[in-house]
Amino acid sequence: MTDEAWEVRCAALWERLDAMGREEFVQAMKDLAAETDDVAVGLFEVGGAHDSTGFTEQAVGYYDRAVKAGLSGVRRRRVSIQMASSLRETGRPQEALAVIEEEKGRGSDAYDGALAMCEALTLAKLGRDREGLSVALVALAPTLPRYQRSTVNYARGLVGLDPVG
């Protein structure tokens, strides 16, 4: 039962993350996840609990299982970002980049900046710093009060692309 009450309890548990021990937090999330009928959501949250407490390698498995279980909505977008980050940090940046590329093809939403951040860091991990900086600048440009077009054009120039506009 992933209902509103369960979601409130999940959010409350996340708020207590820093006050709990690593294993204690993961176990609390596993216990909470066992209470929902939405297996994909439970797997995602347990994966996040592992990830946020430094058990990054284990998180990848939970994320993968959450996707295979049909995770949808905003958590689907978040799982791609979190899984790519975990893959990058566990020495698998090429796999991370593949996850990011697939997710970019799924559409656009409020998590576009987070996805760009993850892509920029992954490109840097691969030694492709100029590409990573370009991705970060393009993502930043819409938030600037001025200089959006200039920023995008400078970012494009970093990777050998012609200016736009």
C-alpha positions in Angstrom: 0.0 0.0 0.0 1.9 3.0 -1.2 -0.6 5.5 -0.1 -0.4 8.9 1.3 0.2 7.8 4.9 3.0 5.5 3.8 4.6 8.3 1.8 4.5 10.6 4.9 6.2 7.9 6.9 8.8 7.4 4.3 9.5 11.2 4.1 9.7 11.3 7.9 12.2 8.4 7.9 14.4 10.2 5.3 14.3 13.3 7.6 15.9 11.2 10.4 18.7 9.9 8.2 21.5 11.9 9.9 20.3 11.0 13.3 20.5 7.3 12.7 23.3 4.8 12.2 23.9 3.5 8.7 22.7 -0.1 9.4 19.8 1.2 11.5 18.6 3.5 8.8 18.8 0.8 6.1 17.0 -1.7 8.3 14.3 0.9 9.1 13.8 1.5 5.4 13.6 -2.2 4.6 11.0 -2.6 7.3 9.0 0.3 5.9 9.4 -1.0 2.3 8.0 -4.3 3.4 4.7 -2.6 4.3 4.0 -1.4 0.8 2.4 -3.4 -2.0 4.3 -1.4 -4.6 7.4 -3.5 -4.8 9.1 -1.2 -7.2 8.7 1.8 -4.9 10.0 -0.3 -1.9 13.0 -1.4 -3.9 13.8 2.2 -4.9 13.6 3.5 -1.4 15.8 0.7 0.0 18.2 1.3 -2.8 18.3 5.0 -1.8 18.8 4.1 1.8 21.8 2.0 0.9 23.2 4.7 -1.4 22.7 7.5 1.2 24.5 5.5 3.9 27.6 4.6 1.8 26.5 1.1 0.7 26.6 2.3 -2.9 27.4 -1.0 -4.6 24.3 -2.7 -3.0 22.2 0.3 -4.1 22.7 -0.4 -7.7 21.1 -3.9 -7.4 18.1 -2.4 -5.7 17.8 0.3 -8.3 18.0 -2.2 -11.1 15.3 -4.4 -9.5 13.1 -1.4 -9.0 13.3 -0.5 -12.7 12.6 -4.2 -13.7 9.6 -4.2 -11.3 8.0 -1.3 -13.2 9.0 1.8 -11.2 7.2 4.8 -12.7 6.5 8.5 -12.2 9.0 10.8 -10.7 10.8 8.0 -8.9 11.5 6.5 -12.3 13.4 9.6 -13.2 15.2 9.7 -9.9 16.2 6.1 -10.1 18.1 6.8 -13.3 20.0 9.7 -11.7 20.8 7.8 -8.6 21.8 4.6 -10.4 24.0 6.5 -12.8 25.7 8.3 -9.9 26.2 5.0 -8.1 27.6 3.3 -11.2 30.0 6.2 -11.7 31.2 6.1 -8.1 31.7 2.3 -8.2 34.0 2.4 -11.2 31.4 1.9 -14.0 31.2 5.3 -15.6 30.4 4.0 -19.1 27.4 2.1 -17.7 26.4 5.3 -15.9 26.6 7.3 -19.1 24.4 4.7 -20.9 21.7 5.1 -18.1 21.9 8.9 -18.5 21.5 8.8 -22.2 18.5 6.4 -22.0 16.9 8.7 -19.4 17.5 11.8 -21.5 15.4 10.2 -24.2 12.5 9.6 -21.8 11.5 13.3 -21.7 12.0 16.5 -19.7 11.0 17.5 -16.2 12.1 19.3 -13.1 15.0 16.8 -12.7 16.7 17.8 -15.9 19.3 19.8 -14.0 20.0 16.9 -11.7 20.4 14.6 -14.7 22.8 17.1 -16.4 24.8 17.3 -13.1 25.1 13.6 -13.1 26.1 13.6 -16.8 28.7 16.3 -16.2 30.3 14.4 -13.3 30.3 11.2 -15.3 32.0 12.8 -18.3 34.6 14.2 -15.9 35.2 10.8 -14.4 35.8 9.5 -18.0 38.4 12.3 -18.5 36.0 14.2 -20.7 36.1 17.4 -18.6 35.3 19.9 -21.4 32.2 17.9 -22.4 31.2 17.8 -18.7 31.7 21.5 -18.3 29.7 22.1 -21.5 26.7 20.0 -20.2 26.8 21.8 -16.8 26.9 25.3 -18.5 24.0 24.5 -20.8 22.0 23.2 -17.8 22.9 26.4 -15.8 22.1 28.9 -18.6 18.3 29.0 -18.2 18.7 30.0 -14.5 20.8 33.0 -15.3 19.2 36.5 -15.2 21.1 37.4 -18.4 23.7 35.9 -20.7 21.8 32.7 -21.4 22.5 32.6 -25.1 26.2 33.6 -24.6 26.6 30.9 -22.0 25.1 28.2 -24.3 27.3 29.4 -27.1 30.4 29.3 -25.0 29.4 25.8 -23.8 28.9 24.7 -27.4 32.3 26.1 -28.3 34.0 24.0 -25.6 33.1 20.9 -27.5 33.6 22.2 -31.0 30.0 23.0 -31.9 28.8 26.1 -33.7 27.0 28.9 -31.9 23.2 29.0 -32.0 20.9 32.0 -32.5 
